[in-house]
Amino acid sequence: MNYVNKMYAKIDKLNNEINFLLKSRGNLDVINLKTPPNSWSYFDKSTTDKWKLLKDFSEDLNVTACLYKGVKGSKLLAHKHPNQTEHISVENIGGKILVVTKTFEKELNYTDSIVFSEGEEHIIFFKEDTTLLCRWKPRLKNDEIESTYKKDI
């Protein structure tokens, strides 16, 4: 890679990091969630978004899995899963989310999915009412979701 291409790559990387920081808005929060509930319940501090455990799925594949229903306009704040990869898929026709990380921004629609590596910080914006299938691997200890939202930015 020549010098000019290296400079463009560095600029692109910085632009993505700045975009992530701007969109995370320096939210200060930490979540330590226990096992996703067996029936639809509000997620963490949300008054709109709900989730529930997919028990059979989780036991059969040695993952922790849940369905998550996000409403248009809601978001999952900047966070990471330090010890697990996370795989999410858009499950409903008309569902649409915007995923933002420090390295890319991507819109996902019905049938699209994405995998975040261990510790990869990400934000999810719900552009439409969307049901996500979320899987964390390896299975979370006691199904605890240890996810830390970004501290002081």
C-alpha positions, 0 to 999 in steps of 0.5 A: 500500500503506498503512502497516499492509500495509507493516509486515506485508510488512517483518515477513514479510520479516524472518521469512523471513530469520530462518528461513533463518539458523536453518535454515542453522545457520551452516555454514562451507564452500565448494565449487568443483566441477569438471564433474559426473562422467559416471557416478554419484559421491558429491557433494562431501563426501557419503557418501549423495548422488550426481550425474552429468552430463547431457552431451547435455542440456548441449551441446544447450541451452547449459546445465550439467545433471546428475541429483542423487540425494538421500536422505531426511534429507540436505541441500544447505547454504546456498549460491548460484550467483553467475553463473547461474540454477539450475532444479531439478525433482523427477523421481521419483514420491514425491520430496519436498524443502523449499526455503528461501530468504531470501524463502520456504519451499516444499515441492516434489514430483514434477513441481514445479520452481523457478528461483533467480535469480543469487546467490539463497541457498538450502538444499535439505532432502531429505524423501524419497529424491529425484532432481533435474534441475539446470540452470545457465544460462548454461553454467558455464565449463568446467562448473565449479560455483562455489557458495559456502556461507554464511560466518559467520552 
